[in-house]
Amino acid sequence: MTNHHQHASHPNVIARLKRAEGHLRKVIDMIEDGRPCLDLAQQLQAVESAIRNSKQLLIHDHLGHCLDADGSESDREELKAITRYL
């Protein structure tokens, strides 16, 4: 069974990931075209940054919206588990 969560930030996360996908495709094309390593490194940095920002946005949104205010044990465990990815 799927547990479907939809938050206001998800369209922004998707847009960021699509941007990262575009950067990654560009890196592959650049490698195939024999572009200089400095150019490749700059594009790879853009990929990393876009993915990192997407992950942080998703996690911060989760922390703000998904954890119950009552501070139950399961919430504390989930908080502990998700913060490993920050």
N, C-alpha and C positions, 0 to 999 in steps of 0.2 A: 504494500500500500504506500502511496506517495503522500508525503506531508508537504503540501504546496503552500509556500509563504510568498506573498507579494507585498513589497513595500514601495513607498514613493521613490526611494533611491534606486530601485532596480533599473529603470530606464537609463539613468545616468551611468550606472555600473556597466550596462550593456554597451552604451556608447563608448565608454573608455576601453572596454575589451575589444570592440570592433576597431578602434584606433590602434590598439596594440597589434591586432591581427594585420592591419595594413602596414604597420611598421615592420613586422616580421616578414611579410611577403616582400617588402622592399629590400630587406637585408638579404634574403635568398636571391633575389634578382641581382643585387649588387655583387654578391659572391660569384654568381654565374658569369657576370660581366667582367670579373677581374678587377673590381674597384679596390682602391687602397684600404689598408687595414684601419687607418684613422677614421675614414668615412664609415666603415663597417661598425667600428666600436661606438661611434656617435649614434648610429641608428639602433644598435643593440641597447644602448643606454636608454633610448626613448622607449623601447619595448619594455625593459625592466621597470622603468618609471611608471608607465601606463598600467602595467599589471599590479605593481605595488600599490598605486593609488586606488585602483579598483578594489583590491583586497581590503585595504584600510577602510574605504567607504562602506563596503559591505559589512565588515565586522563592527564598525562603529554604529551603523544603522541597527544591526542586530542587538547590540548592547543597549541601545536606546529604546528599542521597541519590543523586543521579544522576551526579555527577562521580567518575570513577575516582580512587582514591587514588594511582595510579602517576604522575599528573601528565602524561599524554601531551599531545602538541601539540594534538590535537583537543579535549581537555578544557580546555586553556588558551584555545583559540579560543571554545569554547562559553561558558566563564566570562566572557570579555570581551564576548561578544554579549549574554548575558542581563543583565549588570549595567547595560546601557544603560537598562533599564526600571525601575531602582530610583529 
